[in-house]
């Protein structure tokens, strides 16, 4: 998928070193998050397109967590550098999905995250329906959801980059290509348009 590859490429240009180095900054951190997003997007879309719906849904849940994080960073509730340098205990208290949902004050709903967990993130009865590649409607909805979450991540990173010249230059090189492709898709996909009507407050177009 072109958009997934583009996100990885942008992330690689932004992240300049080893994540264990102490000299890395917020731009490096966002670069790593974009690479995570791109790899997850590519793998999840591939699984959802080839009948492995349960596994694809599990990776989709991971993408939602990156969206929470990039939103909190964009809104200055957290910093990317602090996330990159955080200990396990700090990540649990500051960067865990439940903490970021609380910070969002309703933008990210507990129910939405719970649905992702039950369909693919945890072994539950609801996930059984996705086994065997039979629930095409659910898989199609998950694929649209995947693209939407990745779109929001890109928009959030774009907005955040305005205050970081090094990141802004890299994002600008690919912005029209990535955003243009996603905008064209959003105008055409009927499932996305229906989702955007239900939650216009978080729609990306």
JOFEN-V198787 format. One line per field, one symbol per residue. phi: phi as a letter, one per 40 degrees, with the letter a starting at -180 (. if undefined). psi: psi as a letter, one per 20 degrees, with the letter a starting at -180 (. if undefined). A space follows every 10 residues. Layout:
phi->???
psi->???
//
This chain:
phi->.ccccccccc ccccccaccc ccccbccdcc cccccccccc cccccccccb gccccccccd dccccccdcc cccdcgcbbc cccccccdcc cccbbcdccc ccccfhcbcd ccccccccca cbcbcccdcc cggccccccc cccccdcccc ccdccccccc cdcbdccdcc cccbcccccc cccccccbcc ccccccccbc cbccb
psi->pghghggggg hhhhojapii qiiqahgggh ghhhgggggg gggghgghij imhghhhghg hhhhhhgggh ghghjkhrqh ghghjqrggh hhhhjqghhh gghiligoqh gghhggghhi hqorhhhhhi qjkhmhgggg hhgggghggh ghgggghggh ihjngggggg ghhighgghg ghggghhhoh gghghhhhmi hjqi.
//
